[in-house]
Amino acid sequence: MSRAPIRITQFGLVNTYLVLEDDGVTLIDAGMPGLERRILTTVQRTGLPLKRIALTHAHDDHIGAVDALMAARPDLELLVGENDVALLAARGCRATPTRTLRGGDHVGSLTVIDTPGHSPGHVAFLDKRDGTLYAGDTFVNVPDLHVASVLSAIFPLPTLGTHDLGQTTRTASTLLDVPARWLALGHGRPLSDPTPSMRRAVVDAESDREPSALTRAVATLTSRLMGMGNAAVAGKAG
């Protein structure tokens, strides 16, 4: 088994990853504001320069350190799925993408996979060198692995923030065909040999199981506190 992905975690819940390349380091996602110091310190320990930021999607908990990193390293590349460019600007990011991504593109050793649903332009990255699938928020591993379309009372935010629940489930199903040896997610610990767990999660997401009353109540309260919409609280969307 290849080594685990290089992960930087905030609050035990929000992940970013470093991918080492011959020309430097690719940062996958940029966490919440304030993470830039830890990112730059960790990159420095690799002995390689930070070359680019590749976003799985443009939600607040994945772009928080983008502007600070771009200010500290003006030569950085910023890459985002082409259908998330408008979202990136709408979420207040001042930096302009230097390149937009679509399925089949390459970012160093990473192959881009279109994975819309959680956001319109959500993408995943597969490192064929070690089989690591950086899947963003299509799957969530808090408290255990589930598709982001499945509401969890313990951590409902990824579901509440999902653009299209039904499309997220369909996208998760397509990722079962990816030969992943590691699954690296935006939330929760990475998983080795992830396909059996991914398959169980997809089967659960495709079922007609409705969230429990407790889960709905917790999600409703969280939604109100966060000022979010209530679409996901109602259950699965088509």
DAFEN-V162703 format. One record per residue. N is the residue number from 1. RES is the residue in three letters. PSI is psi in whole degrees, 0 to 359 (999 if undefined). OMEGA is omega in whole degrees, 0 to 359 (none if undefined). NEAR is the number of other C-alpha atoms within 10 Angstrom. Layout:
BEGIN
N,RES,PSI,OMEGA,NEAR / N,RES,PSI,OMEGA,NEAR
END
This chain:
BEGIN
1,MET,135,178,9 / 2,SER,165,181,11 / 3,ARG,155,180,9 / 4,ALA,152,176,15 / 5,PRO,151,178,21 / 6,ILE,111,189,15 / 7,ARG,140,170,20 / 8,ILE,125,187,17 / 9,THR,139,172,17 / 10,GLN,134,175,15 / 11,PHE,17,182,7 / 12,GLY,7,187,10 / 13,LEU,330,188,14 / 14,VAL,122,186,20 / 15,ASN,143,163,26 / 16,THR,162,185,27 / 17,TYR,148,174,23 / 18,LEU,130,176,21 / 19,VAL,120,183,18 / 20,LEU,128,179,19 / 21,GLU,169,179,16 / 22,ASP,327,184,8 / 23,ASP,358,180,11 / 24,GLY,206,187,18 / 25,VAL,133,169,22 / 26,THR,126,174,24 / 27,LEU,122,176,22 / 28,ILE,111,182,25 / 29,ASP,161,189,29 / 30,ALA,19,169,30 / 31,GLY,208,180,26 / 32,MET,162,178,20 / 33,PRO,142,180,15 / 34,GLY,351,182,14 / 35,LEU,348,188,19 / 36,GLU,323,181,20 / 37,ARG,315,179,12 / 38,ARG,321,179,13 / 39,ILE,310,183,21 / 40,LEU,323,178,15 / 41,THR,317,181,10 / 42,THR,319,177,15 / 43,VAL,318,181,20 / 44,GLN,324,180,13 / 45,ARG,338,179,9 / 46,THR,340,184,13 / 47,GLY,8,180,10 / 48,LEU,154,178,14 / 49,PRO,151,171,18 / 50,LEU,122,186,25 / 51,LYS,326,187,18 / 52,ARG,155,171,22 / 53,ILE,122,178,23 / 54,ALA,116,184,25 / 55,LEU,134,170,27 / 56,THR,326,177,33 / 57,HIS,172,192,31 / 58,ALA,38,174,27 / 59,HIS,159,188,23 / 60,ASP,321,184,17 / 61,ASP,8,177,18 / 62,HIS,353,183,23 / 63,ILE,6,191,22 / 64,GLY,326,183,22 / 65,ALA,6,185,21 / 66,VAL,306,186,24 / 67,ASP,320,179,19 / 68,ALA,320,179,18 / 69,LEU,320,179,21 / 70,MET,327,177,19 / 71,ALA,322,180,11 / 72,ALA,330,181,12 / 73,ARG,81,186,15 / 74,PRO,342,181,10 / 75,ASP,4,180,11 / 76,LEU,143,168,17 / 77,GLU,146,175,17 / 78,LEU,119,185,19 / 79,LEU,137,181,22 / 80,VAL,152,176,25 / 81,GLY,140,187,29 / 82,GLU,331,180,18 / 83,ASN,6,175,19 / 84,ASP,5,181,23 / 85,VAL,315,180,20 / 86,ALA,322,179,12 / 87,LEU,321,179,17 / 88,LEU,315,178,22 / 89,ALA,320,181,14 / 90,ALA,331,180,12 / 91,ARG,6,172,13 / 92,GLY,9,178,12 / 93,CYS,125,182,17 / 94,ARG,333,182,13 / 95,ALA,143,179,15 / 96,THR,132,178,15 / 97,PRO,139,175,19 / 98,THR,344,180,11 / 99,ARG,141,174,13 / 100,THR,153,189,16 / 101,LEU,149,171,25 / 102,ARG,163,182,19 / 103,GLY,136,181,14 / 104,GLY,344,175,12 / 105,ASP,164,177,14 / 106,HIS,139,174,15 / 107,VAL,96,189,17 / 108,GLY,236,180,16 / 109,SER,1,184,16 / 110,LEU,135,172,21 / 111,THR,132,181,17 / 112,VAL,136,177,21 / 113,ILE,125,175,24 / 114,ASP,125,180,21 / 115,THR,58,183,29 / 116,PRO,156,178,24 / 117,GLY,294,178,24 / 118,HIS,323,167,30 / 119,SER,163,183,25 / 120,PRO,323,183,23 / 121,GLY,26,181,23 / 122,HIS,136,176,29 / 123,VAL,159,171,30 / 124,ALA,166,180,28 / 125,PHE,131,176,27 / 126,LEU,123,174,24 / 127,ASP,104,185,20 / 128,LYS,347,178,14 / 129,ARG,319,183,9 / 130,ASP,3,177,15 / 131,GLY,20,178,18 / 132,THR,126,176,27 / 133,LEU,111,177,27 / 134,TYR,100,195,28 / 135,ALA,7,177,22 / 136,GLY,231,185,26 / 137,ASP,21,173,31 / 138,THR,318,171,32 / 139,PHE,155,177,29 / 140,VAL,138,181,27 / 141,ASN,47,177,21 / 142,VAL,118,355,15 / 143,PRO,341,175,13 / 144,ASP,177,189,12 / 145,LEU,128,174,21 / 146,HIS,160,175,24 / 147,VAL,145,184,31 / 148,ALA,345,177,27 / 149,SER,350,181,34 / 150,VAL,119,186,27 / 151,LEU,131,178,26 / 152,SER,131,178,25 / 153,ALA,330,183,19 / 154,ILE,321,182,11 / 155,PHE,78,185,19 / 156,PRO,348,190,23 / 157,LEU,317,179,18 / 158,PRO,323,179,22 / 159,THR,317,180,27 / 160,LEU,332,180,26 / 161,GLY,5,183,21 / 162,THR,133,182,22 / 163,HIS,313,184,19 / 164,ASP,107,185,20 / 165,LEU,315,181,27 / 166,GLY,318,179,18 / 167,GLN,325,177,21 / 168,THR,318,177,29 / 169,THR,316,180,28 / 170,ARG,320,178,20 / 171,THR,317,179,20 / 172,ALA,322,179,27 / 173,SER,321,180,18 / 174,THR,332,181,11 / 175,LEU,348,176,21 / 176,LEU,339,181,16 / 177,ASP,355,180,9 / 178,VAL,131,181,13 / 179,PRO,72,185,15 / 180,ALA,134,172,22 / 181,ARG,338,172,20 / 182,TRP,145,173,24 / 183,LEU,114,181,24 / 184,ALA,122,190,32 / 185,LEU,164,177,26 / 186,GLY,335,183,28 / 187,HIS,122,180,23 / 188,GLY,167,185,19 / 189,ARG,149,175,22 / 190,PRO,153,181,22 / 191,LEU,135,171,21 / 192,SER,154,182,19 / 193,ASP,60,194,15 / 194,PRO,347,191,19 / 195,THR,316,178,19 / 196,PRO,319,179,10 / 197,SER,321,177,16 / 198,MET,318,182,21 / 199,ARG,317,178,17 / 200,ARG,320,180,14 / 201,ALA,320,180,22 / 202,VAL,317,178,25 / 203,VAL,317,178,15 / 204,ASP,318,181,15 / 205,ALA,328,181,25 / 206,GLU,350,180,17 / 207,SER,176,179,9 / 208,ASP,14,182,10 / 209,ARG,129,179,11 / 210,GLU,151,176,14 / 211,PRO,148,178,18 / 212,SER,166,178,13 / 213,ALA,321,179,10 / 214,LEU,316,180,11 / 215,THR,317,179,18 / 216,ARG,317,182,20 / 217,ALA,316,179,14 / 218,VAL,318,180,17 / 219,ALA,321,178,26 / 220,THR,315,179,22 / 221,LEU,315,179,14 / 222,THR,317,180,19 / 223,SER,317,180,20 / 224,ARG,319,180,11 / 225,LEU,325,183,9 / 226,MET,356,181,11 / 227,GLY,32,182,9 / 228,MET,166,176,14 / 229,GLY,169,185,12 / 230,ASN,12,185,16 / 231,ALA,317,184,18 / 232,ALA,337,183,26 / 233,VAL,332,183,21 / 234,ALA,346,180,13 / 235,GLY,208,184,19 / 236,LYS,141,177,22 / 237,ALA,154,180,13 / 238,GLY,999,none,10
END
